[in-house]
Amino acid sequence: MTFPDDETGQVLTEMQAAGINLNEMHPVVFFQLFEKEIQAQAMIEHLAEKAPDMIVTLAPDELPNVWDLNCTVTMTPSYDAIVAQEAEFELLATKFKGFNDGWGIEA
């Protein structure tokens, strides 16, 4: 399987090379960052209503005044699915004054 030459494509290429089967479902974590805990909490409340099965965790970042909101989606990590989900999280995080900060897979 080949992927586009961008950051997402590079990560998927590395995962494939490491022996991860990208045709199977995996928990994929999408990282959101916020300056204030209340902003992150607002997104958590929204997700609890709209996506109650999604696993979300909130923790203070190692940087001061930054909160990490990790959203885990179980999905087949295809390039198109990852890009689409990241775009959706970017729009949603922006709504709550945060931003998407990439993704990773728990393998």
Contacts in CASP RR format, 6 or more apart in sequence:
PFRMAT RR
TARGET T0000
AUTHOR 0000-0000-0000
METHOD contacts of the structure
MODEL  1
MTFPDDETGQVLTEMQAAGINLNEMHPVVFFQLFEKEIQAQAMIEHLAEK
APDMIVTLAPDELPNVWDLNCTVTMTPSYDAIVAQEAEFELLATKFKGFN
DGWGIEA
1 12 0 8 1.000
1 16 0 8 1.000
1 22 0 8 1.000
2 13 0 8 1.000
3 9 0 8 1.000
3 10 0 8 1.000
3 12 0 8 1.000
3 13 0 8 1.000
3 79 0 8 1.000
4 79 0 8 1.000
8 79 0 8 1.000
8 82 0 8 1.000
8 83 0 8 1.000
8 86 0 8 1.000
8 103 0 8 1.000
9 79 0 8 1.000
11 103 0 8 1.000
11 104 0 8 1.000
12 22 0 8 1.000
12 77 0 8 1.000
12 79 0 8 1.000
12 82 0 8 1.000
15 22 0 8 1.000
15 77 0 8 1.000
15 105 0 8 1.000
15 107 0 8 1.000
16 22 0 8 1.000
18 107 0 8 1.000
20 26 0 8 1.000
20 105 0 8 1.000
20 107 0 8 1.000
22 76 0 8 1.000
22 77 0 8 1.000
22 78 0 8 1.000
23 76 0 8 1.000
24 76 0 8 1.000
25 74 0 8 1.000
25 75 0 8 1.000
25 76 0 8 1.000
26 74 0 8 1.000
26 75 0 8 1.000
26 76 0 8 1.000
26 77 0 8 1.000
26 105 0 8 1.000
26 106 0 8 1.000
26 107 0 8 1.000
27 55 0 8 1.000
27 72 0 8 1.000
27 73 0 8 1.000
27 74 0 8 1.000
27 105 0 8 1.000
27 106 0 8 1.000
28 72 0 8 1.000
28 73 0 8 1.000
28 74 0 8 1.000
28 75 0 8 1.000
28 77 0 8 1.000
28 82 0 8 1.000
28 85 0 8 1.000
28 103 0 8 1.000
28 104 0 8 1.000
28 105 0 8 1.000
28 106 0 8 1.000
29 70 0 8 1.000
29 71 0 8 1.000
29 72 0 8 1.000
29 103 0 8 1.000
29 104 0 8 1.000
29 105 0 8 1.000
29 106 0 8 1.000
30 70 0 8 1.000
30 71 0 8 1.000
30 72 0 8 1.000
30 73 0 8 1.000
30 85 0 8 1.000
30 86 0 8 1.000
30 89 0 8 1.000
30 100 0 8 1.000
30 102 0 8 1.000
30 103 0 8 1.000
30 104 0 8 1.000
31 68 0 8 1.000
31 69 0 8 1.000
31 70 0 8 1.000
31 71 0 8 1.000
31 100 0 8 1.000
31 101 0 8 1.000
31 102 0 8 1.000
31 103 0 8 1.000
31 104 0 8 1.000
32 40 0 8 1.000
32 43 0 8 1.000
32 68 0 8 1.000
32 69 0 8 1.000
32 70 0 8 1.000
32 71 0 8 1.000
32 89 0 8 1.000
32 93 0 8 1.000
32 98 0 8 1.000
32 99 0 8 1.000
32 100 0 8 1.000
32 101 0 8 1.000
33 61 0 8 1.000
33 66 0 8 1.000
33 67 0 8 1.000
33 68 0 8 1.000
33 69 0 8 1.000
33 93 0 8 1.000
33 98 0 8 1.000
33 99 0 8 1.000
33 101 0 8 1.000
34 40 0 8 1.000
34 43 0 8 1.000
34 66 0 8 1.000
34 67 0 8 1.000
34 69 0 8 1.000
34 93 0 8 1.000
34 96 0 8 1.000
34 97 0 8 1.000
34 98 0 8 1.000
35 65 0 8 1.000
35 66 0 8 1.000
35 67 0 8 1.000
35 97 0 8 1.000
35 98 0 8 1.000
36 65 0 8 1.000
36 67 0 8 1.000
36 97 0 8 1.000
37 58 0 8 1.000
37 60 0 8 1.000
37 67 0 8 1.000
39 67 0 8 1.000
39 96 0 8 1.000
39 97 0 8 1.000
39 98 0 8 1.000
40 58 0 8 1.000
40 67 0 8 1.000
40 69 0 8 1.000
40 96 0 8 1.000
40 98 0 8 1.000
41 58 0 8 1.000
42 96 0 8 1.000
43 69 0 8 1.000
43 92 0 8 1.000
43 93 0 8 1.000
43 95 0 8 1.000
43 96 0 8 1.000
43 98 0 8 1.000
44 56 0 8 1.000
44 58 0 8 1.000
44 69 0 8 1.000
46 92 0 8 1.000
46 96 0 8 1.000
47 54 0 8 1.000
47 56 0 8 1.000
47 71 0 8 1.000
48 56 0 8 1.000
54 71 0 8 1.000
54 72 0 8 1.000
54 73 0 8 1.000
55 71 0 8 1.000
55 72 0 8 1.000
56 69 0 8 1.000
56 70 0 8 1.000
56 71 0 8 1.000
56 72 0 8 1.000
57 69 0 8 1.000
57 70 0 8 1.000
57 72 0 8 1.000
58 67 0 8 1.000
58 68 0 8 1.000
58 69 0 8 1.000
58 70 0 8 1.000
59 67 0 8 1.000
59 68 0 8 1.000
59 70 0 8 1.000
60 66 0 8 1.000
60 67 0 8 1.000
60 68 0 8 1.000
61 67 0 8 1.000
61 68 0 8 1.000
69 93 0 8 1.000
71 89 0 8 1.000
72 106 0 8 1.000
73 85 0 8 1.000
75 81 0 8 1.000
75 85 0 8 1.000
77 105 0 8 1.000
82 103 0 8 1.000
85 103 0 8 1.000
86 100 0 8 1.000
86 102 0 8 1.000
86 103 0 8 1.000
89 100 0 8 1.000
90 99 0 8 1.000
90 100 0 8 1.000
93 99 0 8 1.000
93 100 0 8 1.000
END
